[in-house]
């Protein structure tokens, strides 16, 4: 009798172990098949109003996911509702709730006076670094503009920044340049002449525009700014902020924006210059050999 009881007990124990093992295998299979494990997070720069903000991100169900706290860089109040295990984003009279592990968002506005649920094709996801939410959905729902379709090109502009640049948009809509190209002209002018006199800022922008119109250089703003020449196996960037990446990390001031607008409208303190340089920071003999047109601040402008 004792032997029979012992046998039955051992049999039950082994059956339980088999079921547990099968459950683990099945769960692992289902998670893998459903793609529940997102890709590894990587730190990337995401410009917010032109200023690079480094954040972790990963792609999940074709959505770029970022920590909710990223939106603090855009002036959004980011919070946490313990009762609903949900991230909350508040801007103006709008509140967005994104519950962890769920594929929907709940939106409340003072105007509607009620909560509205919207379903997503991805889920809010908890990770050790924080709770990740879909970047594009949250940005556009908050009224921001998100440009770029990949982590390498994405950038965010807030409504406040848009209103600050509204005059810029009106003044340049008939300039013949695409908005993306103008963005890089503002970035370059700030990076090259952020600490220069106002006239120096206009001159820097004007000299770049002069290159676009010169047969010696490419015929688009972006191509001029990012041009890299190779000589004797060595690469030469035309502008140092492109080489050292400063062009990605600056935020154009109001003064820089106004200076670029003046250059776009034809003002040219550089006196038709095609190049400029700081004589204290360069020993490049090619630029030093060009005919000087004017000196403004720290820069020498030449044809």
C-alpha positions as CSV (number, residue, x, y, z in Angstrom):
1,X,0.0,0.0,0.0
2,X,2.8,2.4,0.9
3,X,4.6,1.5,-2.3
4,X,1.5,2.2,-4.4
5,X,0.9,5.6,-2.8
6,X,4.5,6.5,-3.4
7,X,4.3,5.5,-7.0
8,X,1.1,7.5,-7.5
9,X,2.7,10.6,-5.9
10,X,5.7,10.4,-8.1
11,X,3.6,9.9,-11.2
12,X,1.5,13.0,-10.4
13,X,4.7,15.0,-9.7
14,X,6.2,14.1,-13.1
15,X,2.9,14.9,-14.9
16,X,2.8,18.3,-13.3
17,X,6.4,18.9,-14.4
18,X,5.5,17.9,-18.0
19,X,2.5,20.3,-18.0
20,X,4.6,23.2,-16.7
21,X,7.3,22.5,-19.3
22,X,4.7,22.4,-22.1
23,X,3.2,25.7,-20.8
24,X,6.6,27.4,-20.9
25,X,7.3,26.1,-24.4
26,X,3.8,27.2,-25.7
27,X,4.0,30.6,-24.1
28,X,7.5,31.2,-25.6
29,X,6.3,30.1,-29.0
30,X,3.2,32.4,-28.9
31,X,5.2,35.4,-27.8
32,X,7.7,34.9,-30.5
33,X,5.1,34.3,-33.2
34,X,3.2,37.4,-32.1
35,X,6.3,39.6,-32.1
36,X,5.7,40.5,-28.5
37,X,9.4,41.1,-27.8
38,X,10.3,44.5,-29.5
39,X,13.7,45.2,-30.9
40,X,16.6,46.5,-28.8
41,X,16.4,50.2,-27.9
42,X,19.0,52.5,-29.3
43,X,19.8,56.1,-28.4
44,X,19.3,58.5,-31.3
45,X,19.1,62.3,-31.7
46,X,15.6,63.6,-32.4
47,X,15.6,67.4,-33.1
48,X,12.9,69.3,-31.1
49,X,12.5,72.7,-32.7
50,X,15.9,72.3,-34.2
51,X,17.7,71.2,-31.0
52,X,18.8,67.6,-30.9
53,X,17.4,65.6,-28.0
54,X,18.9,62.2,-27.4
55,X,16.4,59.5,-26.6
56,X,16.2,55.7,-26.6
57,X,13.9,54.3,-29.2
58,X,12.9,51.1,-30.9
59,X,10.5,50.0,-33.7
60,X,7.4,48.0,-32.7
61,X,4.8,47.1,-35.3
62,X,6.2,49.7,-37.6
63,X,5.9,52.4,-34.9
64,X,8.8,54.3,-33.6
65,X,8.5,54.0,-29.8
66,X,10.1,56.5,-27.3
67,X,9.9,57.0,-23.5
68,X,6.9,59.1,-22.6
69,X,9.3,61.5,-20.8
70,X,10.7,62.5,-24.2
71,X,7.7,64.9,-24.6
72,X,8.8,66.9,-21.6
73,X,11.3,68.5,-24.1
74,X,8.3,69.8,-26.0
75,X,6.7,71.4,-23.0
76,X,4.2,68.6,-22.3
77,X,3.3,67.7,-18.7
78,X,4.1,64.0,-18.4
79,X,2.5,62.0,-15.5
80,X,1.5,58.6,-14.4
81,X,-2.0,57.4,-13.3
82,X,-1.5,54.5,-10.9
83,X,-5.1,53.4,-10.9
84,X,-5.1,52.8,-14.7
85,X,-1.3,52.0,-14.9
86,X,-1.3,54.7,-17.6
87,X,1.1,57.4,-18.9
88,X,-0.7,60.8,-19.1
89,X,0.3,63.6,-21.5
90,X,-1.2,67.0,-20.8
91,X,-1.0,70.0,-23.1
92,X,-3.4,72.9,-22.8
93,X,-6.9,71.5,-22.3
94,X,-6.0,68.1,-23.7
95,X,-5.1,65.0,-21.7
96,X,-4.0,61.8,-23.4
97,X,-3.9,58.5,-21.4
98,X,-1.8,55.6,-22.7
99,X,-2.3,52.5,-20.5
100,X,0.7,50.2,-20.4
101,X,0.3,47.0,-22.3
102,X,-2.8,48.3,-24.1
103,X,-3.4,49.1,-27.8
104,X,-5.5,52.2,-27.3
105,X,-5.3,55.8,-26.0
106,X,-8.0,57.7,-24.1
107,X,-8.3,61.4,-25.0
108,X,-10.0,64.1,-22.9
109,X,-10.5,67.8,-23.8
110,X,-12.4,70.5,-21.9
111,X,-14.3,71.2,-25.1
112,X,-15.8,67.7,-25.4
113,X,-16.1,67.2,-21.6
114,X,-15.7,63.4,-22.0
115,X,-13.2,60.7,-22.7
116,X,-12.8,59.3,-26.2
117,X,-11.0,56.0,-26.9
118,X,-8.8,55.5,-30.0
119,X,-7.3,52.2,-31.0
120,X,-3.7,51.8,-32.2
121,X,-1.8,49.2,-34.1
122,X,0.8,49.0,-31.4
123,X,0.8,48.8,-27.6
124,X,2.3,51.1,-24.9
125,X,5.2,49.1,-23.5
126,X,7.0,49.1,-20.1
127,X,10.7,48.7,-20.1
128,X,13.4,49.2,-17.5
129,X,14.2,52.7,-18.9
130,X,10.6,53.8,-18.7
131,X,7.2,53.4,-20.5
132,X,7.4,53.7,-24.3
133,X,4.7,55.2,-26.4
134,X,4.3,55.7,-30.2
135,X,6.1,58.9,-31.1
136,X,4.1,59.9,-34.2
137,X,0.7,59.2,-32.7
138,X,1.4,61.2,-29.6
139,X,3.1,64.1,-31.4
140,X,0.3,64.6,-33.9
141,X,-2.4,64.1,-31.4
142,X,-0.8,66.9,-29.3
143,X,-0.9,69.1,-32.3
144,X,2.8,69.0,-33.1
145,X,4.4,68.5,-36.5
146,X,6.6,65.4,-37.0
147,X,8.7,65.3,-40.1
148,X,10.8,62.4,-41.4
149,X,9.8,58.7,-41.8
150,X,12.8,57.0,-40.2
151,X,14.7,57.3,-36.9
152,X,17.6,58.9,-38.8
153,X,15.5,61.7,-40.3
154,X,12.6,62.3,-37.8
155,X,12.3,65.7,-36.1
156,X,9.6,67.4,-34.1
157,X,8.3,71.0,-34.2
158,X,5.8,72.3,-31.6
159,X,3.0,74.7,-32.2
160,X,4.8,77.3,-30.3
161,X,7.8,77.0,-32.6
162,X,5.5,77.0,-35.6
163,X,3.9,80.3,-34.5
164,X,7.4,81.7,-33.9
165,X,8.4,80.9,-37.4
166,X,5.1,81.8,-39.1
167,X,6.5,85.0,-40.5
168,X,9.4,83.0,-41.8
169,X,7.1,80.6,-43.6
170,X,5.1,83.5,-45.2
171,X,8.2,85.4,-46.3
172,X,9.9,82.3,-47.9
173,X,6.9,80.6,-49.5
174,X,7.7,82.4,-52.8
175,X,11.5,82.2,-52.4
176,X,11.7,79.1,-54.6
177,X,13.4,77.0,-51.9
178,X,11.8,74.0,-50.3
179,X,11.0,74.2,-46.6
180,X,13.5,71.4,-45.8
181,X,16.3,73.3,-47.5
182,X,15.5,76.5,-45.7
183,X,15.6,74.5,-42.4
184,X,19.2,73.6,-43.1
185,X,20.1,77.2,-44.0
186,X,18.8,78.4,-40.6
187,X,20.7,75.6,-38.9
188,X,23.9,76.4,-40.7
189,X,23.7,80.1,-40.1
190,X,23.1,79.6,-36.4
191,X,26.0,77.1,-36.1
192,X,28.4,79.3,-38.1
193,X,27.4,82.8,-36.9
194,X,25.4,82.4,-33.7
195,X,27.8,84.6,-31.8
196,X,28.5,87.0,-34.7
197,X,27.0,90.5,-35.3
198,X,23.6,90.7,-37.0
199,X,25.2,91.9,-40.3
200,X,27.6,88.9,-40.0
201,X,24.6,86.5,-39.8
202,X,23.1,88.0,-42.9
203,X,26.4,87.8,-44.7
204,X,26.9,84.1,-43.9
205,X,23.4,83.2,-45.2
206,X,23.9,85.4,-48.2
207,X,27.2,83.7,-49.1
208,X,25.5,80.3,-49.0
209,X,22.8,81.6,-51.3
210,X,25.5,83.1,-53.6
211,X,27.0,79.6,-54.0
212,X,23.6,78.2,-55.1
213,X,23.5,80.8,-57.9
214,X,27.2,80.2,-58.9
215,X,28.1,77.7,-61.6
216,X,31.1,76.7,-59.4
217,X,28.8,75.1,-56.8
218,X,25.8,72.7,-56.6
219,X,22.4,74.3,-57.5
220,X,20.4,73.5,-54.4
221,X,20.8,74.8,-50.8
222,X,21.1,71.3,-49.2
223,X,23.6,70.2,-51.8
224,X,25.7,73.3,-51.1
225,X,25.6,72.9,-47.4
226,X,26.4,69.2,-47.3
227,X,28.9,69.2,-50.1
228,X,32.0,67.1,-49.5
229,X,34.9,67.1,-51.9
230,X,37.6,64.5,-52.1
231,X,41.2,65.5,-53.0
232,X,44.2,63.1,-52.8
233,X,42.0,60.6,-51.0
234,X,41.0,63.1,-48.3
235,X,37.5,64.4,-47.8
236,X,36.8,68.1,-47.3
237,X,33.5,69.4,-45.9
238,X,32.6,72.9,-47.0
239,X,31.3,73.9,-43.6
240,X,32.8,72.8,-40.3
241,X,29.4,72.5,-38.5
242,X,28.5,69.7,-40.9
243,X,31.8,68.0,-40.1
244,X,31.6,68.2,-36.3
245,X,27.7,67.7,-36.3
246,X,27.0,71.1,-34.7
247,X,24.4,71.7,-37.5
248,X,22.2,69.1,-35.9
249,X,22.4,70.5,-32.3
250,X,21.7,74.2,-32.6
251,X,18.4,76.1,-32.3
252,X,18.2,79.2,-34.5
253,X,17.6,82.4,-32.5
254,X,15.0,85.0,-33.5
255,X,17.9,87.2,-34.7
256,X,19.3,84.4,-36.9
257,X,15.8,83.8,-38.4
258,X,15.4,87.5,-39.2
259,X,18.9,87.6,-40.7
260,X,18.3,84.7,-43.0
261,X,15.0,86.3,-44.1
262,X,16.9,89.4,-45.0
263,X,19.4,87.4,-47.1
264,X,16.5,85.6,-48.8
265,X,15.1,89.0,-49.7
266,X,18.3,90.0,-51.4
267,X,20.4,91.8,-48.7
268,X,24.1,90.9,-49.0
269,X,26.6,92.4,-46.6
270,X,29.1,89.8,-47.9
271,X,29.4,91.8,-51.1
272,X,28.7,88.7,-53.3
273,X,31.2,86.5,-51.4
274,X,31.2,82.7,-52.0
275,X,33.3,81.7,-49.0
276,X,34.0,82.9,-45.5
277,X,36.4,81.9,-42.8
278,X,37.7,82.8,-39.3
279,X,41.5,83.5,-39.9
280,X,42.2,82.5,-36.2
281,X,40.7,79.1,-36.8
282,X,41.8,78.0,-40.3
283,X,45.1,77.6,-42.1
284,X,43.4,76.5,-45.3
285,X,45.4,78.1,-48.1
286,X,42.7,77.8,-50.7
287,X,40.2,80.0,-48.9
288,X,43.0,82.4,-47.9
289,X,44.0,82.8,-51.5
290,X,40.5,84.0,-52.6
291,X,39.9,87.8,-53.1
292,X,38.6,89.4,-49.9
293,X,35.4,91.3,-50.2
294,X,34.7,92.4,-46.6
295,X,35.5,91.6,-42.9
296,X,32.5,91.4,-40.5
297,X,33.0,90.3,-36.9
298,X,35.3,87.2,-36.8
299,X,34.7,86.3,-40.4
300,X,36.6,87.2,-43.6
301,X,34.4,87.0,-46.7
302,X,35.9,86.2,-50.1
303,X,34.9,85.6,-53.7
